[in-house]
């Protein structure tokens, strides 16, 4: 059977190859806003980190600012202190916030009475202003007239080098635990009821059902929650600044990359800000977050795809 060839004339273009202009129209506002407020500031900050002042003029210095940040004692010591504190801040969230959020989700999915009320109460701190959260906890933990004084808890947790950072991390866990809880809850709800019924028929208890059926099925959500926790913690700033200011506690005990960047870029007390070194700190923060996300994509995500196929 002879088939007619496709027309080669420009006036007879195939309907399927027509450019769909309505897609461009719908995407243009979002792309424009994202480019203006995200892409351009990002590349502008990276370019700023590759420059510095020589004499009285701005000049391109390449990676010299990064070398200064990592090697000069003036910058290296506070930078590594902030990075180490940030890592501890993240580990506390991973070991406390996400497991407790998963536990709460597992309890709430079991159709206990008043589950909707519990979900609301647990999620409420997440939508509160960080300034309010910081002010409330400063009142609670005040060693002189705090709310906990009548029960004998009158230690200056926010004023000691050994306890400032863990205390702030636990406050952040209390505030944000509703996010992993809701993500885990949504994943658990999507599990077919037939699987749960089959496990009960086979005599499996609630613990066995969770670890053998529910948890393996929500592993993609576990990875998403982990990477969101990583990105959120290495972008953290507001809670520490609201409770302890730009100096981040006694002897910079709770200083993290966010507060270190703020002091570097905008200055504090009598020290003027250095926008070039501040942009360099921001560039390192971007690199740390990018490495963490890539590790997630090329290890956890790829492993899950291999298991599925």
Secondary structure, DSSP 4 states (H G I P E B T S, - for coil): ---PPPP-SGGG--GGGS--HHHHHHHHHHHHHHIIIIIHHHHHHHHHHTEEEETTEEEE-TTHHHHHHHH-HHHHHHHHHHHHHHHHHHHHIIIIIIHHHHHHHHHHTT--TTHHHHHHHHHHGGGS-HHHHHHHHHHHT-TTT-TTGGGT----GGGSTTTHHHHHHHHHHHHHHHHHHHHHHHHHHTS-HHHHHHHHHTT--HHHHIIIIIHHHTHHHHHHHHHHHHHHHTT--HHHHHHHTTTTSGGGTT--HHHHHHHHHHEETTEEP-HHHHHHHHHHHHHHHHHHHHHIIIIIIHHHHHHH-
